[in-house]
Amino acid sequence: MSSLLPRSLRRIVVTTTALLGLAVAGAQAADTVKIGLVTALSGQSAKSGEAISRGMGLAIDEINAKGGVLGRPLELVARDDEANPSKGVLAARELIQRVGVVAVVGGLDTPVSMAIVPIANQMKVPFLGPWAAGTGITRNGAADNFAFRVSAVDALVDEALVAYAVKTYGAKKPGMILVNNAWGESNQKGLKDALQAASLPTAGIEKYEANDVDMVPQLSRLKEAGADTLFLVGNVGPSAQVVKSLDRMGWAVPVVSHWGPAGGRFDELAGPSAAKVHFVQTFTFAGNSSPKATAVLDALKAKYPAIKSMADVTPAVGIANAYDATHLLALAIAAAGSTEGPKVRDGFYKIGTYQGLIKTYEKPFSPEQHDALGPKDYVFTRFKDGEIVAVTN
């Protein structure tokens, strides 16, 4: 039919058809429910950012296979914050204002998350944390709080660290070696409170900068003060430097750590002594024979062919926290019947039961409780042959 039209009209028809096709494609793209992810996708913690992205991606595939949310597919839009709070804030603003995400999932670092939360509260868009444990992320004092978390909480982790040190090592005078940032400050307060509750003194509190490569001076002061156990708080690189500094000193003191060592190549960076560090996690695939864990691990191997062994899913905690968090977010959107921020926030409070990877959640959130996991969900682990395995006493 079009061949009978004058050439000029044929061009108009073709152009109009092309424009209509682009419009339809744009409408289809706009019809997705976009979830923003701001996390470290490069640098020493990239493995953890990858784990979060994989956990979210797997959950989104499952949700979309069942029809999505509100009849629309979910779409993940990720940004690399490079572990930098300023870059994290810029990424969050772009995702909220330009991309139009229904929620921002905040990744690894407490300083980055603490910088993003005020933006989320101001713009009334839910923030959901699958890793950063800083107590103030969810307990931020805002009258209108949009921050939720499926992860550990420093105040509760610190109680668990103290209890573990006493039970496992008979600690009587532990010392602290902490990163000098907001995460270190959060744990300094939590550990001091936990030690006071246990009627234990501290041998001292030492801080280090994230780029320090020699912690011998700080550790020497703790040794001279009589520390019989060390509480370690730091990400992969500096945690490895602490272990290597202990080796140089020849000081075989027990190290009980927050989960920073799980975030990357800690066992490679720290050397053989990495296996001596016991650290907290919320989940491990190793030794986990639950049907849900088996099904998720099989799905991960199918979706990501690079996963050949258990070592390739380290850190499993990033996968598990992000997987459960994404499913809970989808349930909140469904309960809200809307993608509007305030309604989705209230939708979190309406979630009933969800059989997740970490546990079965029963009303995980309320206006007074924005953390879905607690001390009963923590497990102590260590590295063994490249894998993170549960400690067996």
C-alpha positions as CSV (number, residue, x, y, z in Angstrom):
1,M,0.0,0.0,0.0
2,S,2.7,2.5,1.0
3,S,4.5,1.9,-2.3
4,L,1.6,3.6,-4.1
5,L,2.1,6.8,-2.0
6,P,4.3,9.7,-3.2
7,R,7.9,9.4,-1.9
8,S,7.4,12.4,0.4
9,L,4.4,10.8,2.0
10,R,6.2,7.5,2.3
11,R,8.9,9.3,4.3
12,I,6.3,10.8,6.6
13,V,4.7,7.3,7.2
14,V,8.1,5.7,7.8
15,T,9.2,8.5,10.2
16,T,5.9,8.5,12.0
17,T,5.9,4.7,12.4
18,A,9.5,4.9,13.8
19,L,8.6,7.6,16.2
20,L,5.5,5.6,17.4
21,G,7.8,2.6,17.9
22,L,10.2,4.7,20.0
23,A,7.3,6.1,22.0
24,V,5.9,2.6,22.7
25,A,9.4,1.4,23.7
26,G,9.8,4.4,26.0
27,A,6.4,3.8,27.5
28,Q,7.3,0.1,28.1
29,A,10.6,1.2,29.7
30,A,8.9,3.8,31.9
31,D,6.4,1.1,33.0
32,T,9.0,-0.7,35.0
33,V,9.2,-0.2,38.8
34,K,12.8,1.0,39.2
35,I,14.8,0.2,42.3
36,G,18.0,2.1,42.9
37,L,21.2,0.6,44.2
38,V,24.1,2.7,45.6
39,T,27.1,0.6,46.6
40,A,30.8,0.1,46.1
41,L,31.2,-1.6,42.8
42,S,34.9,-0.9,42.5
43,G,37.9,-0.9,44.8
44,Q,38.7,-3.4,47.7
45,S,35.0,-3.9,48.5
46,A,33.8,-4.5,45.0
47,K,33.2,-8.2,45.8
48,S,30.7,-7.2,48.4
49,G,29.0,-4.8,46.1
50,E,28.8,-7.6,43.5
51,A,27.2,-9.9,46.1
52,I,24.5,-7.3,46.9
53,S,23.9,-6.8,43.2
54,R,23.6,-10.5,42.6
55,G,21.3,-11.1,45.5
56,M,19.0,-8.3,44.3
57,G,19.2,-9.5,40.7
58,L,18.2,-13.0,41.6
59,A,15.2,-11.8,43.7
60,I,14.1,-9.5,40.9
61,D,14.1,-12.4,38.4
62,E,11.9,-14.4,40.8
63,I,9.5,-11.6,41.3
64,N,9.3,-10.7,37.6
65,A,8.7,-14.4,36.8
66,K,5.6,-14.2,38.9
67,G,4.2,-11.1,37.3
68,G,6.3,-8.4,39.0
69,V,4.7,-5.9,41.4
70,L,1.4,-4.1,40.8
71,G,1.5,-5.8,37.4
72,R,4.8,-4.2,36.4
73,P,8.3,-5.7,36.2
74,L,11.0,-4.6,38.6
75,E,14.2,-3.0,37.2
76,L,17.5,-2.6,39.0
77,V,19.4,0.7,38.4
78,A,22.9,0.6,40.0
79,R,25.4,3.3,40.7
80,D,29.0,2.9,42.1
81,D,29.6,5.1,45.1
82,E,33.3,4.1,45.3
83,A,32.9,4.0,49.1
84,N,32.7,7.8,49.0
85,P,29.8,9.6,50.9
86,S,29.8,12.6,48.5
87,K,29.5,10.3,45.5
88,G,26.8,8.3,47.3
89,V,24.7,11.4,47.9
90,L,25.0,12.5,44.3
91,A,24.1,9.0,43.1
92,A,21.1,8.8,45.4
93,R,19.8,12.3,44.3
94,E,20.1,11.3,40.7
95,L,18.3,8.0,41.2
96,I,15.5,9.7,43.1
97,Q,15.1,12.9,41.0
98,R,16.0,11.8,37.5
99,V,15.5,8.0,37.4
100,G,12.4,8.0,39.6
101,V,13.3,5.0,41.7
102,V,10.7,3.7,44.2
103,A,13.4,3.1,46.8
104,V,17.2,3.4,47.2
105,V,19.0,0.3,48.4
106,G,22.1,1.5,50.2
107,G,25.2,-0.7,50.0
108,L,28.3,-1.3,52.1
109,D,29.6,1.6,54.0
110,T,28.1,3.2,57.1
111,P,29.5,6.7,56.3
112,V,27.9,6.6,52.8
113,S,24.6,5.3,54.2
114,M,24.5,7.9,57.0
115,A,25.0,10.6,54.3
116,I,22.1,9.2,52.1
117,V,19.5,8.6,54.8
118,P,18.8,12.4,55.4
119,I,18.2,12.7,51.6
120,A,15.8,9.8,51.7
121,N,13.9,11.2,54.7
122,Q,13.7,14.6,53.1
123,M,12.5,13.3,49.8
124,K,10.2,10.7,51.4
125,V,11.7,7.8,49.5
126,P,12.4,4.5,51.4
127,F,16.0,3.7,52.0
128,L,16.8,0.0,52.5
129,G,20.1,-1.2,53.8
130,P,21.4,-4.7,53.1
131,W,24.9,-4.3,54.6
132,A,26.0,-1.2,56.5
133,A,25.5,-1.8,60.2
134,G,25.8,1.7,61.7
135,T,23.2,2.0,64.5
136,G,22.2,5.5,63.5
137,I,21.2,4.5,59.9
138,T,17.8,3.3,61.1
139,R,17.8,4.8,64.6
140,N,18.3,8.3,63.1
141,G,16.0,10.3,65.2
142,A,13.9,11.6,62.3
143,A,10.2,12.2,63.1
144,D,9.4,10.8,59.6
145,N,11.8,7.9,59.2
146,F,12.1,6.2,55.8
147,A,15.2,4.1,56.6
148,F,14.9,0.3,56.9
149,R,17.4,-2.4,57.1
150,V,17.9,-6.2,56.5
151,S,21.3,-6.5,58.0
152,A,23.2,-6.4,61.3
153,V,23.0,-3.5,63.7
154,D,26.1,-2.3,65.5
155,A,24.6,-1.9,68.9
156,L,23.4,-5.5,68.8
157,V,26.5,-6.9,67.1
158,D,28.7,-5.3,69.8
159,E,26.7,-7.2,72.5
160,A,27.3,-10.4,70.5
161,L,31.0,-9.7,70.1
162,V,31.5,-9.2,73.8
163,A,29.4,-12.3,74.7
164,Y,31.4,-14.4,72.2
165,A,34.8,-13.2,73.4
166,V,33.9,-14.1,77.0
167,K,32.4,-17.5,76.1
168,T,35.1,-18.5,73.6
169,Y,38.3,-16.9,74.9
170,G,37.5,-16.1,78.5
171,A,38.1,-12.5,77.8
172,K,38.6,-10.4,80.9
173,K,40.3,-7.2,79.5
174,P,39.6,-6.8,75.8
175,G,41.0,-4.0,73.7
176,M,39.5,-2.3,70.6
177,I,41.1,-1.5,67.3
178,L,38.6,0.6,65.2
179,V,38.5,2.4,61.9
180,N,38.5,6.2,62.5
181,N,35.1,7.0,60.9
182,A,31.4,7.0,61.6
183,W,31.3,3.2,61.6
184,G,34.2,3.1,64.2
185,E,32.4,5.6,66.3
186,S,29.2,3.6,66.2
187,N,31.0,0.5,67.4
188,Q,33.0,2.3,70.0
189,K,29.8,3.4,71.7
190,G,28.2,0.0,71.3
191,L,31.3,-1.9,72.6
192,K,31.7,0.4,75.6
193,D,28.0,-0.1,76.5
194,A,28.3,-3.9,76.0
195,L,31.4,-4.1,78.2
196,Q,29.8,-2.0,80.9
197,A,26.8,-4.3,80.9
198,A,29.1,-7.3,81.2
199,S,31.1,-5.5,84.0
200,L,34.3,-5.8,82.0
201,P,37.0,-3.2,81.7
202,T,38.7,-2.3,78.4
203,A,42.5,-2.4,77.9
204,G,42.1,0.6,75.6
205,I,40.6,2.0,72.4
206,E,42.9,2.5,69.4
207,K,41.9,4.1,66.0
208,Y,43.5,3.8,62.6
209,E,42.9,5.5,59.3
210,A,41.4,3.5,56.4
211,N,44.6,3.8,54.4
212,D,47.0,2.9,57.1
213,V,49.4,0.0,56.4
214,D,51.1,-0.3,59.7
215,M,49.1,-0.8,62.9
216,V,52.0,-1.9,65.1
217,P,52.1,1.3,67.2
218,Q,48.4,1.1,68.1
219,L,48.5,-2.7,68.7
220,S,51.7,-2.3,70.8
221,R,49.8,0.1,73.2
222,L,47.0,-2.4,73.5
223,K,49.5,-5.2,74.3
224,E,51.3,-3.1,76.9
225,A,47.9,-2.4,78.5
226,G,47.3,-6.1,78.9
227,A,44.6,-6.7,76.3
228,D,43.7,-10.4,76.2
229,T,41.3,-10.2,73.2
230,L,40.9,-7.7,70.4
231,F,37.7,-6.3,69.0
232,L,38.3,-5.4,65.4
233,V,36.1,-3.1,63.3
234,G,37.2,-2.3,59.7
235,N,36.7,-3.2,56.1
236,V,38.8,-5.8,54.2
237,G,42.0,-3.9,53.5
238,P,42.7,-2.4,56.9
239,S,41.5,-5.5,58.7
240,A,44.1,-7.5,56.8
241,Q,46.7,-4.9,57.8
242,V,45.8,-5.4,61.5
243,V,46.4,-9.2,61.1
244,K,49.7,-8.7,59.3
245,S,50.8,-6.2,62.0
246,L,50.0,-8.8,64.7
247,D,52.1,-11.3,62.8
248,R,55.1,-8.9,62.6
249,M,54.8,-8.4,66.4
250,G,54.5,-12.1,67.1
251,W,51.4,-11.4,69.2
252,A,48.9,-14.3,69.0
253,V,46.0,-12.5,70.6
254,P,42.4,-13.7,69.7
255,V,40.7,-11.4,67.3
256,V,36.9,-11.1,67.4
257,S,35.7,-9.0,64.5
258,H,32.7,-7.2,63.1
259,W,31.9,-8.5,59.6
260,G,34.3,-6.3,57.7
261,P,36.7,-9.1,56.7
262,A,33.9,-10.8,54.8
263,G,33.7,-8.0,52.3
264,G,36.4,-9.2,49.9
265,R,39.8,-10.9,49.5
266,F,40.6,-10.8,53.2
267,D,42.1,-14.3,53.3
268,E,44.4,-13.5,50.4
269,L,45.4,-10.1,51.8
270,A,45.9,-11.1,55.4
271,G,47.7,-14.4,54.7
272,P,47.5,-17.6,56.7
273,S,46.6,-15.9,60.0
274,A,43.3,-14.7,58.4
275,A,41.8,-18.0,59.5
276,K,42.3,-17.1,63.1
277,V,39.9,-14.1,62.9
278,H,36.4,-14.9,64.0
279,F,33.7,-12.5,62.6
280,V,30.0,-12.2,62.7
281,Q,27.6,-12.9,59.8
282,T,23.9,-13.1,59.3
283,F,24.1,-16.0,56.8
284,T,26.4,-18.6,55.3
285,F,25.8,-21.2,52.5
286,A,28.5,-23.4,53.9
287,G,27.0,-26.3,55.8
288,N,23.5,-24.9,55.2
289,S,21.3,-27.7,53.9
290,S,17.9,-25.9,54.0
291,P,15.8,-26.3,50.9
292,K,15.7,-22.5,50.4
293,A,19.5,-22.2,50.6
294,T,19.9,-25.0,48.2
295,A,17.4,-23.5,45.7
296,V,19.0,-20.1,45.9
297,L,22.5,-21.4,45.4
298,D,21.4,-23.4,42.4
299,A,19.7,-20.4,40.9
300,L,22.8,-18.3,41.5
301,K,25.0,-20.8,39.7
302,A,22.6,-20.9,36.8
303,K,22.4,-17.1,36.5
304,Y,26.1,-16.4,37.1
305,P,28.2,-19.0,35.4
306,A,31.3,-17.5,37.0
307,I,30.2,-19.2,40.3
308,K,32.0,-22.5,40.3
309,S,32.4,-23.2,44.0
310,M,31.3,-21.9,47.5
311,A,34.3,-19.5,47.5
312,D,32.7,-17.7,44.5
313,V,29.6,-16.8,46.6
314,T,31.7,-15.1,49.3
315,P,30.4,-12.9,50.9
316,A,27.2,-14.9,51.1
317,V,25.9,-12.4,53.6
318,G,25.7,-9.7,50.9
319,I,23.7,-12.1,48.7
320,A,21.4,-13.2,51.4
321,N,20.7,-9.8,52.9
322,A,20.0,-8.2,49.5
323,Y,17.9,-11.2,48.3
324,D,15.6,-11.0,51.4
325,A,15.5,-7.2,51.4
326,T,14.4,-7.1,47.7
327,H,11.6,-9.6,48.4
328,L,10.5,-7.6,51.4
329,L,10.6,-4.4,49.4
330,A,8.3,-6.0,46.7
331,L,5.9,-7.1,49.5
332,A,5.9,-3.5,50.8
333,I,5.0,-2.1,47.4
334,A,2.3,-4.7,46.9
335,A,0.9,-3.9,50.4
336,A,1.0,-0.2,49.6
337,G,-0.8,-0.7,46.2
338,S,1.4,2.2,45.1
339,T,4.9,3.3,44.3
340,E,4.6,6.6,46.2
341,G,7.2,6.9,48.8
342,P,5.1,7.5,51.9
343,K,2.7,4.7,51.0
344,V,5.6,2.2,50.4
345,R,7.1,3.2,53.7
346,D,3.8,2.4,55.4
347,G,3.6,-0.8,53.3
348,F,6.7,-2.1,55.2
349,Y,4.6,-2.1,58.3
350,K,1.9,-4.2,56.7
351,I,4.2,-7.1,55.7
352,G,3.0,-10.3,57.5
353,T,5.0,-13.5,57.0
354,Y,7.7,-14.0,54.4
355,Q,9.8,-17.2,54.2
356,G,13.2,-15.8,53.4
357,L,16.7,-17.1,52.9
358,I,18.0,-16.0,56.2
359,K,14.8,-16.9,58.2
360,T,11.1,-16.7,58.2
361,Y,10.1,-13.1,58.9
362,E,7.0,-12.4,61.0
363,K,5.9,-8.8,60.8
364,P,9.6,-7.7,60.5
365,F,8.9,-4.0,60.6
366,S,6.8,-1.6,62.6
367,P,6.9,2.2,63.2
368,E,9.1,1.5,66.2
369,Q,11.3,-1.2,64.6
370,H,13.0,-0.6,61.3
371,D,15.5,-3.5,61.6
372,A,14.4,-6.9,60.4
373,L,17.3,-8.9,61.8
374,G,18.5,-9.2,65.4
375,P,21.0,-11.1,67.6
376,K,19.3,-14.5,67.1
377,D,20.1,-14.2,63.4
378,Y,23.9,-13.8,63.9
379,V,26.4,-16.5,63.4
380,F,30.2,-16.5,64.0
381,T,32.4,-17.5,61.0
382,R,35.9,-17.7,59.8
383,F,37.8,-18.2,56.5
384,K,38.7,-21.7,55.5
385,D,40.2,-22.5,52.0
386,G,38.7,-19.4,50.5
387,E,35.2,-20.0,52.0
388,I,33.4,-18.4,54.9
389,V,32.4,-21.2,57.2
390,A,30.6,-21.3,60.6
391,V,32.9,-21.6,63.6
392,T,32.4,-24.9,65.4
393,N,33.4,-24.9,69.0
